[in-house]
Amino acid sequence: MKLCLLGPEGTFSEMAARKWSRDADLIFMDDMESVAIAVEEGACDEGILPIENSLEGPVGAVMGLLLDISSPIIGEVILPIKQCLMSRGSLENIRIIVSHPQALGQCRHYIHEHFPGAEVRTTGSTSHAARLAQEFPEMAAIGCSESAQKYGLKVLKEGIQDHPNNYTRFIVLGRKEAAPTGHDKTSLAVYLDRDRPGALYDFLGEFAHRQINMTRIESRPSKKLLGDYWFFIDVEGHRDDALLREAISALKDKCTTLKVLGSYPRADIA
């Protein structure tokens, strides 16, 4: 089974992929869009992408991709994130800190407190940051300890994220909907396009009066005009469950567009 993910090797994405499937043939891609396209076009069987972090919130680029593809979400992985500061040099040498924007955001207070004068640069992935840090002793990367091992760097400080309870949720894209398990989640994308008081309240009420628990709601600009949004909603249950099927049917009359992104087994925080 071919499982594609954001490369290069030595990232949290690779750790999530191994947690999802230890036996999969991992295919590393240059960007997140390429992961989604590889699954959509059949070049890979599955793809894994980060969708939200407990400190930094949603990954907007992935939410946008979900609107453009037909591949369903078939699973999720929740990964505890422990960020490390790594370098060829010592703490006293550090003048430049590099990493992915999400990782830098998760360590914002640490950087400000311990390296107030450092230049902060963004990279496409935490692994790419580690690869860059190989070249200069005054440069440090932020990422997972696996990156330090792979690229021959010293871990100068472990667990530098600003809050200890740091988790990233990854979604798995596939070709075929997952079957109900009795412990499922369904993800929806909704575009209301009706500027009236209570529109979102009425929409969410279809879940409330059926006792369907909503676990997440996020908004994303529609790119049509300012103040116009898509809503991304996660609820407990499978789209084939009678109550949720009834709710989705009722919701179609309350919005312009409703896209079921997938029903899949819920992952628990270990």
N, C-alpha and C positions, 0 to 999 in steps of 0.2 A: 504494500500500500504506500503510495506516494503522498507525503504530507508536506505542504509548502508553508513557509514562514519567512518573516523578515530576517535577512542576514546582516552581517556575516555570522559565523559561529561565535559562541560564547556570550549569548544574550539571555535575558529573561524569557524572551520568546522561545528560545531553544529549550530552556528548562520547562516551560509550560507544554511544549510539544512532547517532550519526553514523559511528562506526567500524563498526558493524554494517551500516548501510544509509545511504549518502549521499543516496539519492533518495527515501527514505520521507517521508511526510507525518507529522510529529511531532505527537502529541496529548498535551498536558501535563495531568496529573491532580493532584488535591489530596493524595492519599496513596497508599501502596503497595497497599492493598487495592483501591482503585478501578482500579489498573492491571490486577490479576489479574481482577477482575470484568468489565472491558471486553473482555478477550480471551475469557473464559468465555462471555459473553453475545453475542459476535459483533459488538460495537460497534467493535472494532479487530481487525486481522488478527494483530498480534503485540504483545507487551509486553516491556519490558526492566526488570529489577530487580536491585539489588545483593544478592548472596548471602553474600559473605565478603570480609574485608580481611586482608591479610597481617600487620597490626599488631594490629588490634582483634578479629579472629576473625569468627564468623558473625553474620549479621543475623537475629536470632531471629524477628522478625515475618514475614519472607519464608519462613523454614522452616515456620512455622505455616500460612501461606497454602497452601503446597504440599500439605498434608494435606487441604485442603478443596476443592480444585479438580480438574477432570479434564483441563484443558489441559496438554499435555506440554511439557517443556523441549525446545526444538528447536535450541538453540545456546548459546554462551557467548562473552563478550568479556572479555579481561583488560586492564585499563587501568592504566598507571602513574599514581600520584597524587602530585602536587606541590602541597602546601598553601601558600597565600599569606595573609599578614596584610594587610588592606586597610582603608582608612578615608578620610574627608574630611580628618581632622586629621593631626597628626604623631605620631611615636612618643611624644613627651613628653606629649601630650594624653590618651593612652589610659587610661581608667578602667573601661571595660566591654568584654568580649570575648564575641561571640555566634557560634554556629554549630550545626550538627547534632551530636548526641552522638558520632557516629563520628569526625567531623573533630576535635572537641575532644579525644577520646581519643588520636588519632594525634599530637597536638601537646601532650600533657600536660606533658612535661618542659620544653618550650620556654616554655610559659605560666608554669609555676612558677618558672623561672629568671629570666625577663625581666619578668614582670608579677605578682609575688607578691601584690600587694595588689589586683589587678583583680577586679571582679565578673564571674563567668562565667555566661552564660545560654545555654540551649539553644533551638534553633529547629527547625522541621520540615524544613528543607533548608538547604544552604549558600547557595543563591541567595536564599532568604528572609532569611538573615542579612545578606547584602550590601545588600539592599533596606532593611533597618532601619538599617544603618550610614550610609545616605545622610542620615539625619535629624539625626545628632548627631556633632559633631567628636570628642567624647570616647569614641565607640564604634568598635570595630574588629570586622570580620568575618573569619572564616577560611573560605577556599574556593579555587576555581580562579581563575586570572587572567582567564578569560572573564567571570566575574561582575564583576570590577573594571571591565572595559571597558564592560560593559552598563550598570552602575549609576553610572558616573562617579566611581569611587573611585581613590585612589592605592594602588599596591602598595608597602607600607612594607617588607616583607621577603618574599622568595620562598624556597620550600623549607624551611619551618619544621617539617615533620614530624620526629618524633624519630629515625627511621631512614630512610636514603636509599632502601632497597629496599621501597618502599611501593606495593602493588598492590591494586586491588579487582577482584574477579571478579563479573561480571554474568551472569545467565541470561536467555535469551530464551524467552518462552512463545509458543506458536503453537496452531494448530488440528489440525495433522497431523504425525505422527511423522516425523522426519528419516530419510532412507535411509542405509544403511551406506556409509561412505567408506573403511574400512580404517584410519582414524585417529580412533577414536571413544571416547566415554565414556558410561557409563550411570549414572544416579543412582537410588538406591533409598531408600525409607523403610520401616523395619522396626520392628514392635512384637512383642517376644518374649512378654511376659506369662507367663513361666515362671521362677519364682524357684528356680533350682537351680544348684549350682556348675557352671561350665563351659559354660553355655548360650550365651553370646556366643562363646566359644572354638570350640564345635562349629559354630556358624553360620558364622563366618569361615573355618573349615577347608575349607568347600566351595569357596571361592575359592583357598585356598592349594594344595590338592592338585591343582587343575586349572591351576596356574601363572597364575592371573588376578590381575593387579596391582591392589591397592586403593590409591587415591590420596587418599582422605579418609574420615574417620569423625567424626561429631559426635553428641552426645546432646541431646535436647530434652525437657523435662518433659512427661509425658502429660496433665497436669492432672487425673489421677484421684486420685493420692495421692503423698505425698512419697517420693522414691526410685524412682519408676516412670517409665520413659523410652521415647521413640521414638529410634531410631538412624537417622541419615542417612548413607548410604554411597555413595561414588563409586568405580567400578571402570573399568578400561580395557576397551574392547570395546563392541560393539553387541548389543542384546538378541536380534537375529536371528543372531548368531554361534553356531555349534554348541555350543562349550564354555560360553559364558555362558548360552545357553538351557537347557542341561543343569543348570548350577549353580542357576539361578533355580527350575527345576522341583523340584530337591532341597531347596532352602531353604524352599519352601512348607510342607514337613512339619516344619520346625524352628522355626516362629514362628506367632503368632496372625494377624498381618496383614503382608503384603508388598505394597508399592505401587511399581510401576516409574514413576518420575517422568518418565523420558524417556531416549532414546539420541540422541546428537548428536555432531557433529564436535568434537574436542578443540581448544581454542585454546592456542597456545603463548605464553609470555612473550617479547615482542619485545626 
